Amino acid sequence: MKKISTDPGSASAEELAKYWRLPSARAARDLARKVGIRHVGGRYPWHSIWQAEGLAPPPRSRWDELKLPHCTADDVAGILGESTRSAQRRGLAKPDASFPDPIPLRKKPMIWRRAQLRAWQAGLPVPHYKRASTTAMLSPEASKPRQRKPVCNLFNPWAAARSAATGND
C-alpha cells in the first residue's frame, strides 16, 4: 500500500543550490535567509521555497514539475539556439507573449522554471502557477495601522494671552 503524502517535503542546502542554480550550499543558505525561508532541522520546506518565489501553495499534481532545477540564461540560450544576451533580452522584452516570465527571486542571474520552458519549446500551453497574494507577502509591521504621534504639550507663551482675551481663565 502506497502512502499518499500531504507535504512535498523539504530540500537540503545542496539541493537548494542546484534548484536555484547557485555556486554553493552557502550561497543557497544566504539567499534563503535573505528571502525569509527558515530551515527546519537543516532542511528548507518546499512550500516555503515556493512562497518566497511568489507562488501560492500548488496542488499535489504540480509538485514534481516545480521541484525541477531552474534554468539560467545560458540554458535558455542552449534551448533556443541563441546567444546568452538574446536569451536575457527575451526575458526582459518578451517579444513572444507566450514565453515564460523569469522568476522574480533575484535580478541576476535571471532564472526560469524548467517545466514552463519545456512546454514553450514543445509548442504546448505554458503552465501557469497561481500567484500568492501580495498582502500575504507584506511584513506584519506593514499591515498594522499606523499610530499617531502624541501631541506635544510644550509651554506656549501666547496661550495665556489668548485665554485672557477671550475670558477663559
N, C-alpha and C positions, 0 to 999 in steps of 0.2 A: 504494500500500500504506500503510495507516494503522498508525502505531506505537502499541502499547499501553503506556501509561505505568504504571510501578510506583510512582510517587511522586505525591502530589496537588499537589506544587508548594509555592509559598510566597506570602505576601502582603506588600505594601509597608505602611509605616506608615499611609498614607492609606486603603488598602483595609481594614486592620485597624480603623481608626477608624470606617469605615462599617459593618463587620461587627459591632463591639461597640457601635455607636450612641454613640460618643464625640464631643465637640465638635471635636477637633483631632487631628492626627497626633502632636503632642507628648503629649497625654493617652494616646493608644494606646501610644506608646513607654514612657511611665511605668508604665502598667498592665502591659504585657508584662514590664518589668523587675521589677515588684513580684511577679508570679506566677511568675517564673522562666523566661520564654521568652527564649532567646538569639537574636539576629539573626545571620544569615549573609549577609554582603555587603549589609547594609541591608534584608534581607527576612526574614520570620518564617515558618518551615516550618509547614504546616498540621498535621502530626502533633503538633508541639509545642504548637500552639494548642489542639487538641482534648484533648491530655493535661492541659493546665492547666485546662481546663473539666471534667475528671474523666472523660473518655471513654477507653476502650481503643481501640487502632488499629482504625478502622472498615473494613469491606470496601469494595472499589472501587465497588460499586454505590451506596453511600451518600455518596460524596464530594461530588457536586453539591448534594444537599439540605443537607449540613452546611456548605457554603460560603455559603449564603444568609444575608443580614444578619439579625441577631436583631430581635425585636420588643420595644418598651418597653411600659409600662402604657398609654400613650396609644394605641399601635397596637392593643393588645388591647381597649381600650375602644371604639375605632372598629369593630373586627371584631364585638364583642358588642353594640354599640349601648347601652353603659352609660357611666357616668362613670368617670374615671380612678381614683378612690378605690375604686369597686366592683371594677375590674379588679385593683387591688392586693390587695384583700381576698380575691378569688378565688384569687390566687396564694398567699396566706398560709393561709387557712382551708380551701380546697379543698372547697366544698360538693358538687362533682361529682367523683367519684373518677377519672373518665377525663380530666379536664382536666390538661394537661401541667404538670409542675413547672418553676419558674423555674430558670435556670442558676445554680449556686452560686459563680459567679466573683466577684461583688461583691454587696453588700447593696442599695445604691441607685445608680442606679435598677435595679429588677428587670428582667431580660431573659429572653425565652423563645425557643426555636427556632421559626423561621418554619414549617418543614415540619410540626412537631407541631401548631401552631395551625391550619394549613390543613386537616390531616386531621381534627382535632377539630371544626372548623367544618363540614366536609362530612359529618360523621357517620361517617367511616371509622375503622378502628382507628388509634390514635395510635402512630406508630413509636417503638419503644424502642431505645435505643442501649446497647451493652454498656459498663458502667462499668469504669473502671480499678480495680485492686485498691488498697486503702488502704495496704498495706505498700509498694507501689512508690512511693507518693507521699511517704513519710516521708523525712526528710533522712538522709544517710549517718551522721550522728552518732547519730541515734535508733536505728539498727539495730545499732550496735556494743554489745557487752556492757560494762556499767559496770565500771570498775576500782575496786577497794577503795582507800581511803586508807591510806597506810602507817602502821603502828603507831608512835606517838611514844614513843621510849625516853628519857624525861626522868629525871632523878635522883629516886628515891623514897627518902626517909629511913627509911621503915618496912620496906623490903625487907631491909636489913641485920639489923634486929631479928628479922624473921621467919625468915631463914635461920639465924641464931644459935640461935633457939629450937628449930628442927627439926634442927639439927646438920648442915646442908648448907653447908659452907664452900667 
